[in-house]
Amino acid sequence: MSYDRPDENRAWVELMGFEFPLLSDPTHEVARMMGAERGPDERGAGFPRRITYLIDPELVVREAYLVGRDETAGHAEAVLADLLRHASTG
């Protein structure tokens, strides 16, 4: 999800060849609800925080991973491990 308009996200999806849509949140409403909106005095205030959410089939957020700019190494593996852990515990 980004603060970009839907048409901007569609163009980015096409340019990058993604096989999934990107959600748009130009009003920051969802970012605010999900804790991704930065405060006006924070560095990068015009951009949402990078957070990955692990959401179960009942739409309950089970995990949230704040991802810093240089913290992507191992991120996918950690999310997958938690996904498998949550799946095995029902």
N, C-alpha and C positions, 0 to 999 in steps of 0.2 A: 504494500500500500504506500502511496505517496501523496503529497499535497498537490500534485499536478492534476490538471483537468483530465477528464476521460479521453479526449482526443489526443492529448499529449502522451498519455499512457499507451494508447493504441499504437501510436507512431513508434514509441520506444519498443513495444512488444514486437512489432513488425521488423524494426531495424535489428533487434537482437535475436530474432528467430525463436522467441519463447513459445512454448506450446500451452501456455496458460495465460489468463488475463491478469492484469494488474488492477487493483482496486484504487479508486481515487477518493481522497478525503480533503478537498480544497478548503473546507470550513474548519478543519482540524477537530471536528466533533468526535470522531472515532479515536483519533490519537489521544485526545484528552481523556476519554473513557478508559483507554488501555494503558495509560501512563507513558505514552510515547512522545507527547508534546513537551518541548523544552521551554523553560522559562525565558522571559524576554531578555534577561541579563546573562543567560548561558551561552557559551561558545556554540555556534551553529544554531542559533535560535530560530532561524527560518526553515530548519529541516527537522523532521521527526528523529527521535532516537531509533537506532537499529535494534529491534527486538524481534526475536523469533518466539512464537507461541506454540506450545504443544497443546492441541485442543482435541478432546475425546469425542466420540460419536454423539454424546449428549450435549455437546457444545460447551463443556466445562473446560476452562483453562487449567491444565495440569502442571505446566511448567512455563516459565518465561525466562528467556536468555537474553540479557543485555549484551550486545556485541559491539565492542569498541572497534575503531577503524583498523587496528592492527591485531585483532583477536579472532580472526577467522580460522586460523589453523586449528584443526580438531573439532571445530564447531559442529559440523554435520555428524561426525562420529558420536559426539556427546548427545545430540538430539536423538539419533537413532538408538543409542543405548537406553535412553530414558523411554523412548517409545516402546521398545521391546520389554522393558521392565514393567511399564504400565499395562501393556497388553497381557502380560503373564499373570498380573495380580487382579485382573478383571476390572 
